């Protein structure tokens, strides 16, 4: 009986977690589609509507609070990272934060560019670490600092990993979640030019070549990548690192505005790279009274 109840609760949490999907929030913005929220209310929480839960935002706050206690998935970790570290420690004024950045065969959960470059790999209590060595190896090819973000109960496990990798712990109590840096990352001075050019956009690697060499060589769409790649490989590591960071800081980003978003929706805001105007539209939609 106890196992049955636990399974029911686990399924409820998994179902709740699907609410925090950037795809669903995009549909809400475009089409006023509340079905992804309504379906959860009907299935689990119809009797809770009223009093404290009146609007869709009230319900999302309730769901996020439940997940923070019982099902700390990747969304909860990313959102806590934004609330605790990005806003309060790293700062948003001169930082560009990017959700999910591909490097080689891996995707870093969150990356930051300011005066340096940082990659953060999240390993929740629900995750396996079987791909971790490959992920950290990929990140070290282009980022100056790499971090593992995990629960404080798992810190001893991850302390055994490469000691050049920083560690950040999520801790929880009955009221809130906190994140604390346990071990700083060692600065990586070696970067891989080929990994950089394959991780950035065409306009970005062309801009690096143009800035360093004072112009672009003659090329066409067929040989552009190879020519730029050969030139980038000749740029001294320190210079290339600076140029790489400068280009990524030029990406369109809502990082500086993310503090104004509702605390439980900041990761959605980052994932969608939503601007102030669309955030206000979204917030107005979420502040509508629940209609089932």
C-alpha positions in Angstrom: 0.0 0.0 0.0 2.8 2.4 0.9 4.6 1.7 -2.4 1.3 2.3 -4.3 0.9 5.7 -2.6 4.5 6.6 -3.4 4.0 5.7 -7.1 0.9 7.8 -7.3 2.7 10.8 -5.8 5.7 10.2 -8.2 3.4 10.1 -11.2 1.7 13.3 -10.0 5.0 15.1 -9.7 6.1 13.9 -13.1 2.9 15.1 -14.6 3.3 18.5 -12.8 6.8 18.8 -14.2 5.5 18.8 -17.8 3.8 22.1 -17.1 7.2 23.9 -17.2 7.7 23.4 -20.9 8.9 26.2 -23.1 6.8 24.7 -25.9 3.6 24.9 -23.9 4.3 28.5 -22.8 4.9 29.4 -26.4 1.5 28.0 -27.3 -0.1 30.0 -24.4 1.5 33.2 -25.8 0.5 32.6 -29.4 -2.8 30.8 -29.1 -4.2 31.3 -25.5 -3.9 27.6 -25.1 -4.3 26.8 -21.4 -4.9 23.1 -21.9 -1.5 22.0 -20.5 -2.5 23.6 -17.1 -6.2 22.8 -17.2 -5.5 19.1 -17.7 -3.5 19.0 -14.5 -6.1 20.9 -12.5 -8.8 18.6 -13.6 -6.8 15.5 -12.9 -5.3 16.4 -9.5 -6.4 19.7 -8.0 -10.0 20.7 -8.9 -11.0 20.8 -5.3 -8.1 23.2 -4.5 -9.3 25.9 -6.8 -10.7 28.9 -4.9 -9.4 30.8 -1.8 -5.6 30.6 -2.3 -5.6 29.4 -5.9 -7.6 31.6 -8.1 -5.5 32.5 -11.2 -3.3 30.3 -13.4 -0.3 32.0 -11.9 -1.5 31.0 -8.4 -1.7 27.4 -9.6 1.8 27.5 -11.2 3.2 28.8 -7.9 1.5 26.0 -6.1 2.9 23.3 -8.5 6.4 24.8 -8.4 6.3 24.7 -4.6 5.2 21.1 -4.6 8.0 20.1 -7.0 10.6 22.0 -5.0 9.7 19.8 -2.0 9.2 16.5 -3.7 10.5 16.4 -7.2 13.5 18.6 -7.8 14.0 18.0 -11.5 16.2 20.0 -14.0 13.7 22.8 -14.2 13.8 23.4 -10.5 17.6 23.3 -10.4 17.9 25.7 -13.3 15.3 28.1 -11.8 17.1 28.0 -8.4 20.4 28.6 -10.2 18.9 31.8 -11.8 17.4 33.0 -8.5 20.3 32.2 -6.2 23.5 32.5 -8.3 22.9 34.3 -11.5 20.9 37.2 -10.0 22.5 37.4 -6.5 26.1 36.3 -7.1 27.2 36.5 -10.8 25.1 39.5 -11.6 23.0 40.1 -14.7 24.2 43.6 -15.8 27.2 42.5 -17.9 26.3 38.8 -18.2 24.8 36.9 -21.1 23.2 33.6 -19.8 22.2 31.0 -22.4 20.0 28.0 -21.8 21.4 24.8 -23.3 24.5 25.4 -25.3 25.8 22.6 -27.6 29.5 21.7 -27.4 30.7 18.6 -29.4 28.4 15.7 -28.4 27.2 17.5 -25.2 24.7 20.2 -24.3 25.7 22.4 -21.3 22.6 23.1 -19.2 23.4 26.8 -18.7 26.4 28.8 -19.8 27.4 32.3 -18.8 29.5 34.9 -20.6 30.8 38.0 -18.9 34.6 38.6 -18.4 35.0 34.8 -18.6 33.0 31.8 -19.8 31.4 29.3 -17.5 29.5 26.0 -18.2 27.2 24.4 -15.7 26.2 20.8 -15.9 23.2 19.9 -13.6 23.0 16.5 -12.0 19.8 16.3 -10.0 18.9 13.5 -7.5 17.0 12.0 -10.5 19.9 11.9 -12.9 22.6 9.4 -13.8 26.2 10.5 -14.1 27.2 7.9 -16.8 27.8 10.6 -19.5 29.5 13.1 -17.1 33.2 12.4 -18.1 32.4 13.1 -21.8 30.3 16.1 -21.0 33.1 17.7 -18.9 35.6 16.9 -21.5 33.6 18.7 -24.2 33.0 21.8 -22.0 36.8 22.1 -21.2 37.4 22.5 -25.0 35.8 26.0 -25.1 34.9 27.2 -21.6 37.3 28.7 -19.1 35.4 27.3 -16.1 33.2 24.2 -15.8 30.9 23.4 -12.9 28.7 20.5 -11.7 25.5 21.6 -9.9 24.0 18.9 -7.7 22.2 18.2 -4.4 24.2 18.6 -1.3 23.6 14.9 -0.4 25.6 14.0 -3.6 28.5 16.4 -3.1 30.9 13.7 -1.8 30.1 11.6 -4.9 31.0 14.4 -7.3 34.1 15.6 -5.3 35.7 12.5 -6.7 35.4 13.9 -10.2 38.2 15.9 -11.9 39.3 18.5 -9.3 39.5 21.2 -11.9 35.7 21.2 -12.1 33.8 23.4 -9.7 31.0 22.1 -7.5 27.8 23.9 -6.5 25.3 22.4 -4.0 21.6 22.8 -3.9 20.2 22.5 -0.3 16.6 22.5 0.8 14.6 23.2 3.8 10.8 23.4 4.5 10.7 26.9 3.1 13.2 27.4 0.4 16.0 26.2 -1.9 19.6 27.5 -1.7 22.7 27.1 -3.9 26.2 27.4 -2.6 29.6 27.1 -4.3 31.4 24.3 -2.6 34.5 24.2 -4.8 35.6 26.9 -7.3 36.5 25.8 -10.8 40.1 26.0 -11.9 40.7 28.3 -14.8 41.2 26.4 -18.1 43.7 28.2 -20.3 43.6 25.8 -23.2 40.7 26.0 -25.7 40.1 24.1 -28.9 39.6 26.3 -32.0 37.8 23.6 -33.9 35.3 23.1 -31.0 34.7 26.8 -30.9 33.9 27.2 -34.6 31.6 24.2 -34.5 29.8 25.6 -31.4 29.0 29.1 -32.7 27.0 30.7 -35.5 28.3 31.5 -38.9 28.1 35.3 -38.4 30.0 34.8 -35.1 33.0 32.9 -36.5 33.1 35.3 -39.5 33.1 38.2 -37.1 36.1 36.7 -35.1 38.1 36.4 -38.3 37.2 39.9 -39.5 38.1 41.4 -36.1 41.4 39.6 -35.7 42.6 39.9 -39.3 41.0 43.3 -40.1 38.9 41.8 -42.9 37.5 38.7 -44.5 39.2 36.8 -47.3 37.5 36.0 -50.6 35.3 32.9 -50.0 31.9 31.5 -50.9 29.3 29.4 -49.1 31.1 26.2 -50.1 34.5 27.0 -48.7 33.7 29.6 -46.0 33.7 27.2 -43.1 37.1 25.7 -44.0 38.8 29.0 -44.7 37.5 30.6 -41.5 38.4 27.4 -39.5 42.0 27.5 -40.8 42.3 31.2 -39.9 40.8 30.8 -36.4 43.3 27.9 -35.7 46.1 30.4 -36.2 44.8 32.9 -33.6 46.7 32.7 -30.3 44.7 31.0 -27.6 44.4 34.0 -25.3 43.2 36.3 -28.1 40.8 33.7 -29.5 39.3 33.2 -26.0 38.7 37.0 -25.7 37.2 37.2 -29.2 34.9 34.2 -28.5 33.6 35.6 -25.3 33.0 39.0 -27.0 31.0 37.5 -29.8 28.8 35.5 -27.4 28.1 38.6 -25.3 26.7 40.2 -28.4 23.9 37.6 -28.7 20.3 38.9 -28.1 19.7 38.2 -24.5 17.1 38.9 -21.8 19.5 38.2 -19.0 19.5 41.8 -17.7 15.7 41.8 -17.4 15.2 38.4 -15.9 15.1 39.7 -12.3 11.7 41.3 -13.1 10.1 37.9 -14.0 8.1 35.9 -11.5 10.5 33.8 -9.4 9.1 30.4 -10.5 9.1 31.4 -14.2 12.6 32.8 -14.7 13.9 29.6 -16.3 11.0 29.7 -18.8 11.9 33.3 -19.5 15.5 32.3 -20.1 14.7 29.3 -22.3 12.3 31.4 -24.5 14.7 34.4 -24.4 11.4 36.3 -23.9 11.5 40.1 -24.1 9.7 42.5 -21.6 6.8 43.1 -23.9 6.0 39.4 -24.4 6.7 38.7 -20.7 4.0 41.2 -19.8 1.6 39.6 -22.3 2.4 36.2 -20.8 2.0 37.4 -17.2 -1.4 39.0 -18.1 -2.6 35.6 -19.5 -1.4 33.8 -16.4 -3.2 36.3 -14.1 -6.5 35.3 -15.6 -9.0 33.5 -13.4 -8.9 29.7 -13.8 -11.7 28.5 -16.0 -12.3 24.8 -16.3 
